[in-house]
């Protein structure tokens, strides 16, 4: 039976950013082995060890002294690596002002804990990966899914809490798909480097759309065989209000007939 692993990273968490973005990649073990070969070839060709978006933007670290042309060529080489041979690439955008207005604001019942911006993005990307894996079950056998995050991240604790919550929910429903949440050093993990790349790419697209007012081209054509599927979600205000209602319904103390009920699911926006 195939085993799937998803890697997730975020972008836009710096001070003054209008939105938070999470990006991630999902693949089977055999797909990851092929990815590692292709990514190692790109590292060797361009002469860098660790992709880190902040250093790439500043031309620091491994990218010190690089020309704009070399940076552009590497960027498109990385894009080609992620565009073929994986199961799925996901990105999710959260407008920070809408998060405060539509998710955080207002009184809460006792003991209700809302997700951080990072945690909310993680929760929805995690559920997306689960849905992609469940599409690929064979003879009613559910493939296991493992999740990897960058070690040392300040929000790892929140992600662990959310992972355990979702794992418990799926197991109660008889769907034992989520297995482990682990952390790895980005410097030793090409998959996390590429998750960083995916998140930053989506951040650039969102920023350009916001700055110019020109919407992205949301293609709905079928994915050619061998090409990685790509899904983008964007939290709408209603989606955030529904997410808040669902958290309240799950965790608030139940008091008779007026106990909160689960909010209707919202599809948000995807492409």
Secondary structure by P-SEA (a helix, b strand, c coil): cbbbbbbbbbccccccccbbbbbbbbbcaaaaaaaaaaaaaaaaaaccccccaaaaaacccccccccaaaaaaaaaaaaaaaaccccbbbbbbbcaaaaaccccccccccccccccaaaaaaaaaaaaaaaaaaacccccbbbbbbbbccccccaaaaaaaaaaaaaaaaaaaccccccbbbbbcccccaaaaaaaaaaaaaaaaaaaaaacccccccccccccccbbbbbbbbbcaaaaaaaaaaaaaaccccccccccccccccccccc
